Amino acid sequence: MASDPVDNTKPGIVLVAGAWHVPLHFEVLRVALEDQGYETYVPRLPTLGRTGLTWKDDAEAIQKAVEKRMDDGKEFVVAAHSYGGIPGCGAVKGFTVHERAAAGKRGGFRAILFIAAFAIPEPNLDLLTAFGGKYPAWGDFATPYIGNASSFVHPNAKHAFYNDVPEDDAERYFALLERQSQDAYETPVDCVPSNCGIPHTFLVCENDQATRLPFQEMLISRIPTLKVERVFSGHSPFITHPQRVIEVLSAM
């Protein structure tokens, strides 16, 4: 949560991490947001360090992180990175400003930003299917769909995630990564950009070595309702280009 002073005319920001990433990965962006008066939350995803949990558990954790502030009337923008696009979008369901107002409640989610994220084009797909049915070679995955499996990454994932991050910092960020429930990537989604009920923007990371540019372009081509912004960044603009991320968020 943000420290004072908070500018109450601005929405709160919920930062949702990608696979294997923890809240500390977002420290640069979190501090920059709070310096500009944004109340900011970075919930730890419960699928980290565990098996058998899915994106639905992560979505519930996101909702719980901000529900009390919503009850106070606070509106929020979700900023979801990579895998985080799935639970980030899932968390929106039932918690939009419009849906909460219809239930006599205040606050809610008012927009979502996908940062090189899995903006799944249609319901009933899962991450693995959207990724072409094959996990990337830099990942350490169990046989798909066996259930209760754990996933991690190989050392060459450091370049995929942090290719434009200074080497010492890249080493530090890589060391923070944690194992994650593989079921999170193999559970079909129900909430997608086209039915989430709030404005949705995709920040294309043009030098991304994890979710590469052609894959990002394919996703946005299948979701015509997405507003598209761009940054010449690797997979982690929340580290290397925080002000560009804030610029995009400030318009939402």
ChimeraX attribute file (.defattr): number of C-alpha atoms within 10 A of each C-alpha:
attribute: neighborCount
match mode: 1-to-1
recipient: residues
	/A:1	16
	/A:2	18
	/A:3	12
	/A:4	11
	/A:5	12
	/A:6	16
	/A:7	13
	/A:8	12
	/A:9	10
	/A:10	16
	/A:11	24
	/A:12	29
	/A:13	26
	/A:14	25
	/A:15	25
	/A:16	32
	/A:17	27
	/A:18	23
	/A:19	24
	/A:20	20
	/A:21	23
	/A:22	20
	/A:23	16
	/A:24	15
	/A:25	20
	/A:26	20
	/A:27	14
	/A:28	14
	/A:29	22
	/A:30	26
	/A:31	16
	/A:32	16
	/A:33	21
	/A:34	20
	/A:35	15
	/A:36	13
	/A:37	20
	/A:38	26
	/A:39	24
	/A:40	23
	/A:41	20
	/A:42	22
	/A:43	20
	/A:44	18
	/A:45	25
	/A:46	20
	/A:47	24
	/A:48	22
	/A:49	15
	/A:50	17
	/A:51	19
	/A:52	15
	/A:53	20
	/A:54	22
	/A:55	29
	/A:56	20
	/A:57	17
	/A:58	25
	/A:59	23
	/A:60	17
	/A:61	18
	/A:62	26
	/A:63	23
	/A:64	13
	/A:65	17
	/A:66	23
	/A:67	17
	/A:68	12
	/A:69	16
	/A:70	22
	/A:71	14
	/A:72	12
	/A:73	14
	/A:74	21
	/A:75	23
	/A:76	26
	/A:77	25
	/A:78	28
	/A:79	27
	/A:80	26
	/A:81	27
	/A:82	20
	/A:83	25
	/A:84	28
	/A:85	29
	/A:86	32
	/A:87	28
	/A:88	34
	/A:89	29
	/A:90	25
	/A:91	25
	/A:92	28
	/A:93	19
	/A:94	16
	/A:95	21
	/A:96	23
	/A:97	24
	/A:98	18
	/A:99	18
	/A:100	17
	/A:101	13
	/A:102	10
	/A:103	10
	/A:104	8
	/A:105	16
	/A:106	19
	/A:107	24
	/A:108	29
	/A:109	31
	/A:110	21
	/A:111	24
	/A:112	26
	/A:113	29
	/A:114	28
	/A:115	31
	/A:116	32
	/A:117	26
	/A:118	28
	/A:119	33
	/A:120	27
	/A:121	19
	/A:122	18
	/A:123	14
	/A:124	13
	/A:125	16
	/A:126	22
	/A:127	23
	/A:128	19
	/A:129	16
	/A:130	17
	/A:131	16
	/A:132	10
	/A:133	11
	/A:134	11
	/A:135	16
	/A:136	15
	/A:137	11
	/A:138	16
	/A:139	14
	/A:140	15
	/A:141	17
	/A:142	15
	/A:143	8
	/A:144	15
	/A:145	13
	/A:146	10
	/A:147	17
	/A:148	15
	/A:149	19
	/A:150	20
	/A:151	22
	/A:152	19
	/A:153	20
	/A:154	11
	/A:155	11
	/A:156	11
	/A:157	19
	/A:158	20
	/A:159	20
	/A:160	18
	/A:161	19
	/A:162	25
	/A:163	19
	/A:164	19
	/A:165	20
	/A:166	10
	/A:167	13
	/A:168	9
	/A:169	12
	/A:170	17
	/A:171	14
	/A:172	11
	/A:173	19
	/A:174	20
	/A:175	10
	/A:176	13
	/A:177	18
	/A:178	17
	/A:179	18
	/A:180	26
	/A:181	26
	/A:182	30
	/A:183	24
	/A:184	30
	/A:185	24
	/A:186	19
	/A:187	20
	/A:188	21
	/A:189	20
	/A:190	17
	/A:191	23
	/A:192	24
	/A:193	26
	/A:194	18
	/A:195	12
	/A:196	20
	/A:197	20
	/A:198	18
	/A:199	17
	/A:200	22
	/A:201	23
	/A:202	24
	/A:203	24
	/A:204	25
	/A:205	23
	/A:206	19
	/A:207	17
	/A:208	25
	/A:209	20
	/A:210	21
	/A:211	23
	/A:212	17
	/A:213	17
	/A:214	10
	/A:215	16
	/A:216	21
	/A:217	14
	/A:218	11
	/A:219	21
	/A:220	20
	/A:221	12
	/A:222	13
	/A:223	16
	/A:224	12
	/A:225	13
	/A:226	20
	/A:227	13
	/A:228	16
	/A:229	16
	/A:230	15
	/A:231	16
	/A:232	13
	/A:233	21
	/A:234	28
	/A:235	29
	/A:236	27
	/A:237	25
	/A:238	23
	/A:239	23
	/A:240	18
	/A:241	16
	/A:242	18
	/A:243	15
	/A:244	17
	/A:245	22
	/A:246	18
	/A:247	10
	/A:248	16
	/A:249	19
	/A:250	12
	/A:251	6
	/A:252	16
